[in-house]
Amino acid sequence: MKITVIGGGPGGLYFSILLKKAKPDYEVSVYERNKADDSFGFGVVFSDETLSEFLTRDPRSYDLIRTKFAYWDELDVARDGEKVRITGNGFCGCSRKTLLQLLQHRCKEEGVNLHFEYNIDDVSQFEGSDIIVAADGINSGIRDKYAADFGTKIELQSNRFVWMGSTRPLDAFTYFFRTTPYGTFVAHTYQYEEGMSTWIFETTDETWQKAGFSVTDEDYTIEKLKDIFKEELDGHGLISNRSHWRQFPVITNSKWNADNVVLLGDSKATAHYSIGSGTKLAMECAIALADSVIKYQNDIPAVFENYEKLRRNRVEMIQHAANVSLQWFEDMDRHIRHPFQQFAFSVMTRAKKVTFENLGLRDSSFTKKVLAEFNSTTADSKPDTPAAFTPFSLRGMIFDNRIVMSPMEQYSAIDGLVSDWHMTHYGARATGGIGLI
């Protein structure tokens, strides 16, 4: 088979490695618009779970990559000088440029044809290819050209963000929140190699405009952010790499293939950087696509059907969690007003995938702080009383707890009047101690 991959990012390269390794007789070629040593962005993040999958699939690339990782188990939430550390968050980071170079090296070892400085936006020149993989990124020209066939939907979010680097060392993944006269800013930060850390700055569009930023004025952006995050940077500067302010595009496609063209990575689906799953998503989908080609080979429709079967639900679940997370950051001016420990808890649980119980298993000292702070403002509650069982005041009415039961439709009053039937059924439910029906 002849396979053409458009885009030399982590997803496209990893797919090529796995396929060529399993099918050395296949002709696999990668076309990348940039030079071999170009890289935009700074670090990438993986979880422990993702690393285990890489070890299983290609131990050679895993061994090359893991020596370059910066590992951390802690996550810090900091707000205007206050800070709390939460343990039990196994992640690692590495330089995007290093990751690409190692994957390129593995491609060469397996016999993949690598072509750089090729800007491809038309697949007609690859008519002889059995499968064309469009792994050309968030601004995919291939996807845009066949958007109607893919059912592409792109929704720009309102928040502004900019991706930068710094020499500031970090011993934990850290969210730095800073309140300013313009509004709230947050820096998503993590170290990805010795002496280098990623700093993604984010704020609302309203705050961005009040602070006087423009999309492409990098000098002003650097100086302004250095001033806002002066304490957090601790004397270290900011490093730019085409660091223009952007708005995050949520990209979905109702169909992942059109004829013999199939989408992979950000061209197919984006996940907000706040959950650190963009590169992970691309490489895990690369595994599924390679598996599908290996299994079904020349049966191209079956290849694509299996690819979607393996990954669509998982991708949509991750996208949903990412979208919930990004919405939290879109509303951070509201969340920032919470007491600090509860605010940090809100940061940790923003995607709705992590619960109070999950956090308690990771770091019980943190959840105890959250509960103690919460109960300190609640009358007649002990420091360790679960939040659901604390009293709640609503317009002068005091409820014994915060558990609410919504009645079923059959409980609707007739002409606005309740009867003995309602009293009997409501009473039966109330005996369980529910605060409000």
Secondary structure by P-SEA (a helix, b strand, c coil): cbbbbccccaaaaaaaaaaaaaccccbbbbbbccccccccccbbbbcaaaaaaaaaccaaaaaaccccbbbbcbbbbbcccccccccccccccccaaaaaaaaaaaaaaabbbbbcccccccccccccccbbbcccccccaaaaaaccccbbbbbbccbbbbbbccccccccbbbbbbbccccbbbbbcccccccbbbbbbbbcaaaaaaacccccaaaaaaaaaaaaaccccccbbbbbccccbbbbbbbbbcccccccbbbccccccccccccccaaaaaaaaaaaaaaaaaacccaaaaaaaaaaaacaaaaaaaaaaaaaaaaaaaaccccccccaaaaaaaaaaccccccaaaaaaacaaaaaaaaaaaaccccccccccccccbbbbcccccccccbbbbbccccccccccccaaaaaaaaaaaccccccc
